[in-house]
Amino acid sequence: MDTPRGAETPLEELAREGRTRAQAAAAAEAVRQREEERASRRAVLRIGRTYLLDALVEQPRRPQLITLPRVLAATALCCVMWIGGDALGLPRVSGVGLAGVLVLPFAWFGLRRWNAVRLLRAERAWLHDLPFPVFGYFDTLSAGPEEECTLRVKVWTLGEGPSDEVMEGMAGRAGGAMSVARSRGGWRIESGILRSPAFDEAGPTNGARLAWMRSVIEESLLPLHRVHPIRRVEFAD
């Protein structure tokens, strides 16, 4: 039987149905890929925040009352009280010791997280109060830790800025081997090798990065800014 003019043949109808299915499958695959990308970005941000908080805990600006060695010492003392109190027939002493052994390790992890967030807020406030804007600071601290790495900082000043000799000397105040060069209307300072060795199960951290960046700002850039105003600072790894 002939197909009327303009009407689809059975084969064309099947082909159209196949194209519709393929388009629907492609749309579903695109949605799935977008969801996976969002999940991946959230995971990267979460891991990066952990690296950042670990560095701040490792390099606090002021001595901390609660530290891991003190918690371990207190836990060991509670263990002695628990075992000793039980051996000597002192149930109250034994109970206090047992409670300390059970509570202190979990309390440490909770307090450590709380303290890290508190330190992060203080670091943000310190950066905000600087007389020049700083970019890339927290991004650099959120990068994956390495046992050895180098960092770069670019500095732009108002006007001509300092001489090469002065800039090299000011950069050297931050400590370590430095390389200083002019770059696109500013200065490019590169650190020496920053080391964060790993021990057994403990991997490297970004504590060395944090210490170097703070030193650059406090020892080099703030004194420089008093004579040669800085308009922008940018860190990168």
C-alpha positions as CSV (number, residue, x, y, z in Angstrom):
1,M,0.0,0.0,0.0
2,D,1.4,3.4,-1.0
3,T,2.1,6.0,1.7
4,P,0.2,9.3,1.2
5,R,2.3,12.2,0.0
6,G,3.8,14.1,3.0
7,A,3.1,11.3,5.5
8,E,5.9,9.5,7.3
9,T,6.7,6.0,6.3
10,P,6.9,3.4,9.1
11,L,10.7,3.5,8.9
12,E,10.8,7.3,9.2
13,E,8.5,7.1,12.2
14,L,10.8,4.6,13.9
15,A,13.8,6.8,13.1
16,R,12.0,9.9,14.6
17,E,11.2,7.9,17.7
18,G,14.9,6.8,17.9
19,R,16.1,10.5,17.6
20,T,13.7,11.5,20.4
21,R,15.0,8.7,22.7
22,A,18.6,9.7,21.9
23,Q,17.9,13.4,22.7
24,A,16.3,12.4,26.0
25,A,19.3,10.2,26.9
26,A,21.7,13.0,26.0
27,A,19.8,15.4,28.2
28,A,19.8,13.0,31.1
29,E,23.5,12.4,30.7
30,A,24.1,16.1,30.7
31,V,22.2,16.5,34.0
32,R,24.1,13.6,35.5
33,Q,27.5,15.1,34.5
34,R,26.5,18.5,35.9
35,E,25.5,16.8,39.2
36,E,28.8,15.0,39.3
37,E,30.7,18.2,38.6
38,R,28.9,20.0,41.4
39,A,29.6,17.1,43.8
40,S,33.3,17.1,42.8
41,R,33.6,20.9,43.4
42,R,31.9,20.5,46.8
43,A,34.3,17.7,47.7
44,V,37.3,19.8,46.6
45,L,36.2,22.8,48.6
46,R,35.6,20.6,51.7
47,I,39.0,19.0,51.4
48,G,40.6,22.4,50.8
49,R,39.0,23.8,53.9
50,T,40.4,20.9,55.9
51,Y,43.9,21.7,54.6
52,L,43.4,25.4,55.5
53,L,42.1,24.7,59.1
54,D,44.9,22.2,59.7
55,A,47.5,24.8,58.8
56,L,45.9,27.4,61.1
57,V,45.9,24.9,64.0
58,E,49.5,24.1,63.3
59,Q,50.6,27.7,63.2
60,P,48.5,29.6,65.8
61,R,49.4,33.3,66.3
62,R,49.3,32.9,70.1
63,P,50.1,29.9,72.4
64,Q,47.0,27.7,72.8
65,L,45.8,26.4,76.1
66,I,44.5,23.1,74.8
67,T,47.1,21.2,72.7
68,L,47.4,17.6,71.6
69,P,50.4,16.9,73.9
70,R,48.4,18.2,76.9
71,V,45.4,16.1,75.9
72,L,47.5,13.0,75.5
73,A,49.1,13.6,78.9
74,A,45.7,14.1,80.6
75,T,44.4,10.9,78.9
76,A,47.4,9.0,80.2
77,L,46.8,10.4,83.7
78,C,43.2,9.3,83.5
79,C,44.3,5.9,82.4
80,V,46.5,5.6,85.5
81,M,43.7,6.7,87.7
82,W,41.3,4.2,86.2
83,I,43.7,1.2,86.5
84,G,45.2,2.4,89.8
85,G,41.8,3.2,91.4
86,D,40.4,-0.2,90.4
87,A,43.5,-2.0,91.8
88,L,43.4,0.0,95.1
89,G,39.6,-0.4,95.5
90,L,38.8,3.3,94.9
91,P,35.8,3.2,92.7
92,R,35.4,7.0,92.5
93,V,38.9,7.5,91.4
94,S,38.6,4.6,88.9
95,G,35.3,6.1,87.6
96,V,36.8,9.5,87.1
97,G,39.7,8.0,85.3
98,L,37.5,5.9,83.0
99,A,35.3,8.9,82.2
100,G,38.4,10.9,81.2
101,V,39.8,8.1,79.0
102,L,36.4,7.9,77.2
103,V,35.7,11.6,77.0
104,L,39.0,13.4,76.4
105,P,39.8,12.0,72.9
106,F,36.4,12.9,71.5
107,A,36.4,16.3,73.3
108,W,39.8,17.0,71.6
109,F,38.5,16.5,68.1
110,G,35.5,18.7,68.8
111,L,37.5,21.4,70.4
112,R,40.1,21.2,67.7
113,R,37.5,21.9,65.0
114,W,36.0,24.8,67.0
115,N,39.4,26.3,67.6
116,A,40.3,26.0,63.9
117,V,37.2,27.9,62.9
118,R,38.0,30.6,65.5
119,L,41.5,30.9,64.2
120,L,40.1,31.2,60.7
121,R,37.9,34.1,61.7
122,A,40.9,35.8,63.4
123,E,43.0,35.3,60.3
124,R,40.3,36.8,58.0
125,A,40.0,39.8,60.3
126,W,43.8,40.3,60.3
127,L,43.9,40.3,56.5
128,H,40.9,42.6,56.3
129,D,42.7,45.1,58.5
130,L,45.9,45.2,56.4
131,P,46.5,48.6,54.6
132,F,46.6,46.8,51.2
133,P,44.4,44.1,49.6
134,V,45.7,40.5,49.6
135,F,44.5,38.0,47.1
136,G,45.1,34.2,46.9
137,Y,45.9,33.8,50.6
138,F,43.3,31.3,51.5
139,D,43.4,29.6,48.1
140,T,47.1,28.9,48.6
141,L,46.4,27.4,52.0
142,S,43.6,25.3,50.6
143,A,45.9,23.6,48.0
144,G,47.0,20.0,48.5
145,P,50.0,19.9,50.9
146,E,53.4,18.8,49.6
147,E,56.5,17.8,51.4
148,E,58.4,20.4,49.3
149,C,57.0,23.3,47.5
150,T,57.7,26.9,46.4
151,L,55.3,29.9,46.6
152,R,55.1,33.1,44.6
153,V,53.8,36.5,45.6
154,K,53.3,39.4,43.3
155,V,53.4,43.0,44.7
156,W,52.2,46.1,42.9
157,T,53.1,49.5,44.4
158,L,51.9,53.0,43.6
159,G,54.4,55.0,41.6
160,E,57.8,53.8,40.7
161,G,58.3,51.8,43.9
162,P,61.6,50.8,45.5
163,S,64.9,50.1,43.8
164,D,65.9,46.6,42.9
165,E,68.4,46.5,45.8
166,V,65.8,47.7,48.4
167,M,63.2,45.3,47.2
168,E,65.6,42.3,47.3
169,G,66.6,43.3,50.8
170,M,63.1,43.7,52.1
171,A,62.1,40.3,50.5
172,G,65.0,38.7,52.3
173,R,63.6,39.8,55.7
174,A,61.0,37.0,55.3
175,G,63.8,34.4,55.6
176,G,64.9,31.6,53.3
177,A,66.2,31.7,49.8
178,M,64.4,34.2,47.6
179,S,64.3,35.3,44.0
180,V,63.0,38.8,43.2
181,A,62.3,40.2,39.8
182,R,60.2,42.9,38.2
183,S,57.0,41.6,36.5
184,R,54.3,43.4,34.6
185,G,54.6,46.7,36.5
186,G,55.2,45.1,39.9
187,W,57.5,42.6,41.6
188,R,57.5,38.9,41.6
189,I,59.0,37.2,44.8
190,E,59.5,33.5,44.9
191,S,60.2,31.6,48.1
192,G,62.9,29.0,48.5
193,I,61.9,25.4,49.1
194,L,59.3,25.2,51.9
195,R,59.4,21.8,53.6
196,S,56.7,20.0,55.5
197,P,58.0,16.4,56.1
198,A,55.6,13.6,56.6
199,F,56.0,11.2,59.5
200,D,54.6,7.7,59.5
201,E,50.8,8.1,59.1
202,A,50.9,11.9,59.4
203,G,51.1,13.5,56.0
204,P,52.5,17.0,55.1
205,T,50.5,20.1,56.0
206,N,50.4,23.7,54.7
207,G,51.8,25.1,58.0
208,A,55.1,26.0,56.3
209,R,53.2,27.9,53.6
210,L,51.2,29.8,56.2
211,A,54.4,30.7,58.1
212,W,56.1,32.0,55.0
213,M,53.1,34.1,53.8
214,R,52.7,35.7,57.2
215,S,56.4,36.5,57.3
216,V,56.3,38.1,53.9
217,I,53.5,40.4,54.9
218,E,54.7,41.2,58.4
219,E,58.4,41.4,57.9
220,S,58.7,42.6,54.3
221,L,55.5,44.2,52.9
222,L,54.2,46.2,55.9
223,P,57.5,48.1,56.4
224,L,57.8,48.6,52.7
225,H,54.2,50.0,52.5
226,R,55.1,52.8,54.9
227,V,57.5,54.3,52.4
228,H,56.2,52.9,49.1
229,P,52.4,52.4,49.3
230,I,51.3,49.0,48.1
231,R,48.1,48.7,46.0
232,R,47.8,45.0,45.6
233,V,49.4,41.7,46.8
234,E,48.7,38.3,45.2
235,F,49.9,34.9,46.4
236,A,50.1,31.8,44.3
237,D,51.7,28.3,44.4
